[in-house]
Amino acid sequence: PLPVDLYGATKLASEAYVRGVSAQLGMSSHIIRPGYTFGNPGYPGATPQVDRRFHDIVGASLKNDPIRLIKNDGTQFISADVLAKLYTGCLNLDEPCQTFYGLGRRFVTWEAIAQMAIDKIKSKSPIILEDHGIDEATENFDVSKIQHHFGISSDPLNALDAHLDWLIQTLVDQQ
């Protein structure tokens, strides 16, 4: 691993510390590197996530307003319930220290999410993409290890679809 910034270096140092302490104490530990995690709130009135992009996309779609996004911006989204299965699986994993990417298997752009919202709402919102020089994703992080160890193979599209349904209904109810 070669971190490219201070943030990555501190994360890698923390992982090395956990591995060292675990080895010294004879403990089993595992590293989970979660990606962008989304989901409906765990209880009524709770905020589903701090990132406002889902909310802004649905809100603009409901008003037929333009949706401004960055071209090719996205990630391998993972739903909170799938990530919870990964954490739970690690609690029962009887192997030496493993590192897992807590990611969905598919890269999804914010543009694709906006198009899903527009299609659901039958909105007339145009999607306006700003080019910030982000290349189209051609490779995903390999998540076959979570499939192998825990049977988790998460395509985030169904969960994204359900999350948009919930958010649309929530915003419509607030109007």
C-alpha positions in Angstrom: 0.0 0.0 0.0 1.3 3.4 -1.0 -0.9 6.2 0.4 -1.2 9.2 -1.9 -2.1 11.8 0.8 -1.9 12.4 4.6 -5.4 11.1 5.1 -4.5 7.7 3.5 -1.2 7.6 5.4 -3.0 8.1 8.8 -5.5 5.3 7.9 -2.7 3.0 6.9 -0.8 3.8 10.1 -3.9 3.1 12.2 -4.3 -0.3 10.4 -0.7 -1.2 11.1 -1.2 -0.3 14.8 -4.2 -2.5 15.1 -2.4 -5.4 13.4 0.6 -4.9 15.7 -1.4 -4.8 18.9 -3.5 -7.8 17.8 -0.4 -9.8 17.1 1.2 -8.9 20.4 -1.9 -9.8 22.3 -2.6 -13.0 20.3 -6.0 -11.5 19.2 -7.7 -12.0 15.9 -8.6 -8.7 14.3 -9.8 -7.6 10.9 -9.7 -4.4 8.9 -12.7 -3.2 7.0 -12.3 -0.3 4.6 -15.9 0.9 4.1 -16.9 3.0 1.1 -19.7 5.4 0.7 -22.4 3.9 2.9 -26.1 4.9 2.4 -29.4 3.7 3.7 -32.7 4.7 5.2 -32.6 5.9 8.8 -32.5 3.3 11.6 -35.4 5.0 13.4 -38.1 7.6 12.5 -36.8 11.2 12.4 -33.1 10.2 12.1 -31.0 11.7 9.3 -30.1 9.0 6.7 -26.7 10.6 5.8 -24.7 13.8 6.1 -24.0 14.0 2.3 -26.8 16.1 0.8 -26.4 14.9 -2.8 -29.2 12.3 -2.6 -31.6 14.9 -1.0 -30.6 17.6 -3.5 -31.0 15.3 -6.5 -34.5 14.2 -5.4 -35.5 17.7 -4.4 -34.4 19.2 -7.7 -36.2 16.3 -9.6 -39.4 16.9 -7.8 -39.3 20.6 -8.9 -38.0 19.9 -12.4 -35.0 22.0 -11.6 -31.6 21.4 -13.1 -29.3 18.9 -11.3 -25.7 20.0 -11.3 -23.2 17.2 -10.8 -19.5 16.4 -11.6 -19.0 14.3 -14.7 -17.9 10.7 -13.8 -18.1 11.3 -10.1 -19.2 8.2 -8.2 -18.1 5.3 -6.2 -18.8 1.7 -5.3 -21.7 2.5 -3.0 -22.6 0.0 -0.3 -25.9 -0.1 1.6 -25.7 0.1 5.4 -27.4 -3.3 5.8 -24.9 -5.1 3.6 -22.0 -3.4 5.4 -23.5 -4.5 8.7 -23.4 -8.1 7.4 -19.7 -7.7 6.7 -19.0 -6.4 10.2 -21.0 -9.2 11.7 -19.3 -11.8 9.5 -15.9 -10.5 10.7 -16.9 -11.1 14.3 -17.2 -14.8 13.6 -14.2 -15.1 11.3 -11.7 -17.5 12.8 -8.7 -16.6 10.6 -5.6 -14.4 11.0 -6.0 -10.7 10.4 -7.8 -10.0 7.1 -8.5 -6.7 5.2 -11.8 -6.3 3.4 -13.2 -3.6 1.2 -16.7 -2.7 2.3 -17.9 -1.8 -1.1 -20.6 -2.7 -3.6 -19.3 -4.6 -6.6 -20.4 -2.0 -9.2 -19.2 1.6 -9.6 -22.2 4.0 -9.8 -22.0 7.6 -10.8 -24.1 10.4 -9.3 -25.3 11.1 -12.8 -26.8 7.5 -12.9 -28.5 8.1 -9.5 -29.9 11.4 -10.7 -31.2 9.6 -13.8 -32.8 7.0 -11.6 -34.6 9.7 -9.6 -35.7 11.6 -12.8 -37.1 8.4 -14.2 -39.0 7.5 -11.0 -40.5 10.9 -10.7 -41.0 11.4 -14.4 -39.2 14.7 -13.9 -38.1 17.1 -16.7 -34.9 18.0 -14.8 -31.9 18.4 -17.0 -28.6 16.9 -15.7 -25.8 19.4 -16.0 -22.3 17.9 -15.7 -19.3 19.9 -14.9 -16.0 18.4 -16.2 -13.5 18.4 -13.4 -11.1 16.0 -15.3 -12.3 12.8 -13.6 -11.8 9.9 -15.9 -14.5 7.4 -16.4 -14.1 4.5 -14.0 -12.7 1.5 -15.8 -11.7 -0.6 -12.7 -13.4 -1.4 -9.5 -11.9 -2.4 -6.2 -12.0 -6.2 -6.1 -14.7 -7.3 -3.6 -14.5 -11.0 -4.3 -13.0 -11.6 -0.9 -16.2 -10.7 0.9 -18.1 -13.0 -1.5 -15.6 -15.8 -0.7 -15.6 -15.4 3.1 -19.2 -14.3 3.7 -21.3 -14.9 0.6 -21.8 -11.1 0.2 -21.9 -9.9 -3.4 -23.6 -6.6 -3.3 -24.9 -4.8 -6.4 -26.0 -1.5 -4.9 -28.6 -0.7 -7.6 -31.6 -2.3 -5.9 -30.7 -0.7 -2.6 -30.2 2.7 -4.3 -33.5 2.3 -6.0 -35.2 1.6 -2.6 -33.4 4.5 -1.0 -34.6 6.9 -3.7 -38.2 5.6 -3.2 -37.9 6.3 0.5 -36.4 9.8 0.0 -39.0 10.7 -2.7 -41.8 9.7 -0.4 -40.2 11.6 2.5 -39.9 14.8 0.5 -43.4 14.5 -0.9 -44.8 14.1 2.6 -42.9 17.2 3.7 -44.5 19.4 1.0 
